[in-house]
């Protein structure tokens, strides 16, 4: 085998081995519900922008924002963790 072919074969083996590396198991996203203290409005823009940019999804969080109102108590609920 010529040296050039050995180098090519080596690079192909490295590429193949890196493509076949250990895969991380994908866990279902954590579900999170945020009860806003009032209706959807500008004061919650940071939360909406973070959701739109995929920052919650990047951390494996499925988030829901519920509008509040005069008779709603603000709370944060994370699935399986109760009220915070």
Long-range contacts (C-beta under 8 A, 24 or more apart in sequence): 27-60, 29-57, 29-60, 29-61, 29-62, 30-60, 30-61, 30-62, 30-78, 30-79, 31-61, 31-62, 31-64, 31-78, 31-79, 32-56, 32-61, 32-62, 32-63, 32-64, 32-76, 32-77, 32-78, 32-79, 33-63, 33-64, 33-65, 33-66, 33-76, 33-77, 33-78, 34-63, 34-64, 34-65, 34-66, 34-76, 35-66, 35-68, 35-72, 35-73, 35-74, 35-75, 35-76, 35-77, 36-65, 36-66, 36-67, 36-68, 36-74, 37-68, 37-72, 37-74, 38-67, 38-68, 38-69, 39-67, 39-68, 39-69, 40-65, 40-67
